[in-house]
């Protein structure tokens, strides 16, 4: 399960013993008071030998405060630098630079008091300027945007903005990108905006939103045919390196790495947001489901039910989950039986939530 790595300083002192017992190495000494951290592509800590390891961070680290100190560099698996920057007492400080695979600058930005300050400049792999975002303590304004031909489609904060970024987390519809398009006025969204899921040459309109001078007014989810009250997707590229400061680890399995465990927890918890439980809830659940090689579920069976108070809606919610990640054996997806276990409890706000979910696959070893 995803979990916070607490008391890193103490853990680091006994790293050899810890590693032997747990067979998990999330970080280790690199000499000269440096520590090497191991992350997946989303900056979750993973085991040093995990097949999903994508990033290694070499950084000075204060184990007594669990904070990065001084400069750091992140590398991909070929040893090529992909990000470099500096921390002052655990806060982002000074110039940060990210790099494209060809070594050219991907973006650069100064940080002050842990926040972006001034211009955040994005570049194409050929080093041509793509976008300039102006940050202040109150707002982030898109001031300039150039298409791949070098044409200014947004100038001094005004113009038609159209930009796509990778989908964050698990996407049950299989689209790798999300695109937003609409008008910018003084650097912020204004008027009617459209959101699309995209894959290669396929583009499907999934949502419509209305803004007034940067203020979100309304949104409609066209897939689920419902309205929502806050923006669904970030207008700007989501920089995942911030997560490295939280020291959150993930197990080395695809369900966790792909974000499906988080997605499933949200699918189970969200319908209970407005529900007011009549008694304390702290229980376990387990069910099994047959999943086709396309990910479609069938033959659902609850083996360990949740408390009676929420049993009926829980069983209904399980029938609404339309897709699971299919099992993968010998280079191809297969039909399989999945056992899903987890816990249900009440959080600090008094709301029901599902957590500690794990997926066991009968035929995938």
C-alpha positions in Angstrom: 0.0 0.0 0.0 1.0 3.6 -0.4 2.4 4.8 2.8 4.4 7.7 4.3 8.0 7.0 5.3 8.1 8.4 8.8 11.2 9.0 10.9 13.5 8.8 8.0 16.4 9.9 10.0 16.1 7.0 12.4 15.4 4.6 9.6 18.5 5.8 7.8 20.7 5.1 10.8 19.6 1.4 10.8 19.2 1.1 7.0 21.3 -2.1 6.7 19.1 -3.9 9.3 15.9 -2.5 7.9 16.8 -3.5 4.3 17.7 -7.1 5.3 14.4 -7.5 7.2 12.1 -5.8 4.7 14.1 -6.5 1.5 13.1 -3.0 0.4 15.7 -0.3 -0.3 14.1 3.0 -1.0 17.3 5.1 -0.3 20.9 4.5 0.7 24.0 6.4 1.5 26.0 7.7 -1.5 29.0 9.0 0.6 30.0 12.6 1.4 26.7 13.1 3.3 24.7 12.4 0.2 21.7 10.1 -0.1 20.5 8.3 -3.2 16.7 8.0 -3.4 14.8 5.7 -5.8 11.5 6.8 -7.4 9.1 5.6 -10.0 8.1 8.1 -12.8 5.6 9.8 -10.5 8.1 10.3 -7.7 6.8 7.7 -5.4 9.6 5.8 -3.5 10.1 2.3 -4.8 12.6 -0.5 -4.1 16.0 -0.1 -5.6 15.5 -3.2 -7.7 11.9 -2.6 -8.6 11.2 -2.9 -12.4 9.2 0.3 -12.2 12.1 2.4 -10.9 12.5 5.4 -13.2 14.4 8.1 -11.3 17.3 8.3 -8.9 17.8 11.4 -6.8 21.2 12.3 -5.5 20.8 14.9 -2.7 22.2 16.2 0.6 19.7 15.1 3.3 19.2 16.0 6.9 18.0 12.8 8.6 17.2 14.6 11.9 14.5 16.8 10.2 13.7 14.6 7.2 14.5 17.5 4.8 16.6 17.9 1.7 19.3 20.5 2.1 21.4 22.1 -0.6 21.5 21.1 -4.3 20.2 17.9 -5.8 20.1 16.2 -9.2 17.6 13.7 -10.5 18.7 11.2 -13.1 16.9 8.8 -15.4 18.0 5.1 -15.7 20.6 6.0 -18.3 22.3 8.4 -15.9 21.1 11.5 -17.8 20.1 14.5 -15.6 16.4 15.3 -15.8 16.1 17.8 -13.0 18.3 19.9 -10.8 17.7 22.5 -8.1 18.3 23.5 -4.6 16.7 23.3 -1.1 17.2 25.7 1.8 16.1 24.1 5.1 13.8 21.7 3.2 12.2 24.4 1.0 12.6 24.8 -2.7 14.9 27.8 -3.2 16.6 29.4 -6.2 16.7 28.1 -9.8 15.2 24.8 -10.8 15.9 23.3 -14.3 14.3 20.3 -16.0 15.7 18.7 -19.2 14.4 17.0 -22.3 15.8 13.6 -23.3 18.1 15.3 -25.8 19.6 17.4 -23.0 18.0 20.7 -23.9 16.2 22.7 -21.2 12.6 21.6 -20.7 11.6 24.3 -18.2 13.3 26.7 -15.7 11.9 28.6 -12.8 13.0 30.3 -9.6 11.5 29.4 -6.3 11.2 31.6 -3.2 9.7 30.4 0.1 9.0 27.1 -1.5 6.8 28.6 -4.2 7.4 29.6 -7.9 8.4 33.2 -8.2 8.4 35.3 -11.4 8.4 33.6 -14.8 8.2 29.8 -15.3 9.5 29.3 -18.8 8.8 26.1 -20.9 10.7 25.1 -24.0 10.3 22.7 -26.9 13.0 20.0 -27.4 14.6 22.2 -30.1 15.1 24.9 -27.4 12.4 27.2 -28.8 10.2 28.9 -26.3 6.9 27.2 -25.7 5.2 29.0 -22.8 5.8 31.7 -20.2 3.7 31.6 -17.0 3.9 34.5 -14.5 3.6 33.5 -10.9 2.7 35.8 -8.0 1.5 34.9 -4.5 -2.1 35.2 -5.7 -2.1 33.9 -9.2 -0.5 32.0 -12.1 -1.0 33.7 -15.4 -0.2 32.3 -18.9 1.4 35.3 -20.5 2.9 33.8 -23.7 2.3 30.6 -25.7 3.9 29.6 -29.0 2.8 26.7 -31.2 5.4 24.3 -32.7 5.8 26.6 -35.7 6.8 29.5 -33.5 3.5 31.4 -33.9 2.4 33.4 -30.8 -1.2 32.1 -30.1 -1.2 33.8 -26.7 0.5 37.1 -26.3 0.6 39.3 -23.2 -1.9 37.0 -21.6 -4.5 37.2 -24.4 -5.4 34.6 -27.0 -6.8 31.1 -27.7 -5.0 28.5 -25.5 -4.9 24.8 -26.6 -2.6 22.5 -24.8 -2.5 18.8 -23.9 -0.6 17.0 -21.1 -0.3 13.4 -20.0 -3.2 12.1 -17.9 -2.4 11.9 -14.2 -3.1 8.7 -12.4 -5.2 5.8 -13.7 -7.5 6.5 -16.6 -10.2 3.8 -17.0 -10.9 5.0 -20.6 -7.4 4.3 -21.8 -6.5 7.8 -23.1 -2.9 8.9 -22.4 -3.5 12.6 -22.8 -6.0 15.3 -21.7 -6.3 18.6 -23.7 -7.9 21.8 -22.7 -8.8 24.6 -25.1 -10.4 28.0 -24.6 -9.8 31.8 -24.4 -7.3 33.5 -22.1 -7.8 37.0 -20.9 -5.1 38.7 -18.9 -3.5 35.3 -18.5 -6.4 33.5 -17.0 -9.3 31.4 -18.4 -12.4 33.4 -19.5 -15.6 32.2 -21.0 -16.3 28.7 -22.5 -13.7 26.0 -22.2 -13.6 22.4 -23.6 -11.7 19.4 -22.2 -10.8 16.4 -24.4 -9.3 12.9 -23.8 -6.9 12.1 -26.6 -4.9 9.2 -28.0 -3.0 9.4 -31.2 -5.5 10.8 -33.7 -8.5 10.1 -31.5 -10.0 13.1 -29.6 -13.2 12.9 -27.5 -14.9 15.8 -25.8 -15.4 14.8 -22.1 -16.2 18.1 -20.3 -17.3 21.7 -20.7 -16.4 24.5 -18.2 -17.3 28.2 -17.8 -15.0 30.8 -16.4 -15.2 34.5 -15.7 -11.9 36.4 -15.4 -10.2 33.3 -14.1 -13.0 32.3 -11.7 -14.5 28.9 -12.2 -18.3 29.1 -12.6 -19.5 25.7 -13.7 -18.5 22.4 -15.2 -20.3 19.5 -16.9 -18.9 15.9 -17.0 -20.2 14.7 -20.4 -19.2 11.1 -19.8 -21.0 10.7 -16.5 -23.6 13.4 -17.3 -23.2 15.3 -14.1 -22.2 18.8 -13.0 -19.1 19.6 -10.9 -18.1 22.6 -8.8 -14.3 22.9 -9.3 -11.9 22.4 -12.2 -11.2 18.7 -12.9 -7.8 19.1 -14.6 -4.9 21.4 -14.2 -4.5 24.0 -16.9 -0.7 23.8 -16.6 1.6 20.8 -16.8 1.6 18.9 -13.4 5.1 18.7 -12.1 5.4 15.5 -10.1 8.8 16.2 -8.5 7.0 18.0 -5.6 5.9 14.5 -4.4 9.6 13.6 -3.7 9.4 15.8 -0.6 6.6 13.7 1.0 8.6 10.4 1.0 5.7 8.2 0.0 6.4 4.7 -1.0 4.6 2.2 -3.3 4.9 -1.5 -3.5 6.5 -2.9 -6.7 3.3 -4.0 -8.5 1.6 -2.5 -11.5 -1.8 -1.9 -9.7 -0.1 0.5 -7.4 2.4 2.0 -9.8 -0.3 2.7 -12.4 -2.5 4.4 -9.9 -5.3 1.8 -10.0 -5.3 1.2 -6.2 -5.8 5.0 -5.7 -8.5 5.0 -8.4 -10.4 2.0 -6.7 -10.2 3.7 -3.3 -11.8 6.8 -4.8 -14.5 4.8 -6.6 -15.5 3.1 -3.4 -15.3 6.2 -1.2 -16.8 9.0 -3.3 -20.4 7.7 -3.2 -20.3 8.0 0.6 -19.2 11.6 0.7 -22.6 12.9 1.7 -23.5 9.9 3.8 -23.7 10.4 7.6 -22.8 7.1 9.3 -25.0 6.3 12.4 -22.3 4.3 14.2 -18.5 3.8 14.2 -17.1 1.9 11.3 -13.7 0.1 11.2 -13.8 -3.1 9.3 -12.3 -5.2 6.5 -13.8 -6.4 3.2 -12.9 -8.9 0.5 -14.4 -9.8 -2.8 -13.5 -11.6 -5.9 -14.2 -10.9 -9.5 -13.5 -12.5 -12.8 -11.8 -10.1 -15.2 -11.4 -10.6 -19.0 -8.3 -9.9 -20.9 -9.9 -6.6 -21.9 -10.4 -5.7 -18.2 -14.2 -6.2 -18.1 -15.5 -7.7 -14.8 -18.0 -10.6 -14.3 -19.0 -13.1 -11.6 -18.6 -10.7 -8.7 -18.8 -12.3 -5.3 -18.4 -10.6 -1.9 -16.6 -12.9 0.5 -16.2 -10.6 3.5 -18.9 -7.9 3.7 -18.6 -4.4 5.1 -20.8 -3.4 8.2 -24.6 -4.0 7.6 -25.3 -0.2 7.7 -23.5 0.3 4.3 -23.6 -3.3 2.9 -26.3 -2.7 0.4 -24.8 0.5 -1.2 -21.3 -1.1 -1.1 -22.5 -4.1 -3.1 -24.1 -1.8 -5.6 -21.0 0.3 -6.0 -19.0 -2.8 -6.8 -21.3 -3.5 -9.7 -20.6 0.0 -11.1 -16.8 -0.5 -11.5 -16.5 -1.1 -15.2 -12.9 -1.9 -15.6 -10.0 -3.6 -13.8 -6.4 -3.9 -15.0 -6.2 -7.3 -16.6 -3.6 -9.8 -15.6 -0.4 -10.0 -17.7 1.4 -13.3 -18.3 4.0 -14.3 -20.9 3.7 -11.0 -22.7 0.0 -10.9 -23.1 -3.2 -10.0 -21.1 -5.2 -13.0 -19.9 -8.5 -13.7 -18.2 -8.1 -14.1 -14.5 -9.7 -14.1 -11.1 -8.9 -11.2 -8.9 -9.2 -11.1 -5.1 -9.5 -7.6 -3.7 -9.0 -7.0 0.0 -9.2 -3.7 2.0 -10.4 -1.8 4.9 -13.3 0.7 5.5 -13.3 3.3 8.3 -14.4 6.8 9.2 -11.9 9.7 8.7 -11.3 12.8 10.8 -14.1 14.6 9.0 -16.6 11.8 9.9 -16.8 10.5 6.4 -16.6 6.9 5.3 -13.5 6.0 3.3 -11.9 2.9 1.9 -8.2 2.2 2.2 -5.3 -0.3 2.4 -6.6 -2.1 -0.7 -4.6 -4.9 -2.2 -5.2 -7.0 -5.3 -4.2 -10.7 -5.6 -4.3 -12.3 -9.0 -4.9 -16.1 -9.3 -2.9 -16.7 -12.4 -0.4 -13.9 -12.4 2.8 -14.7 -10.5 
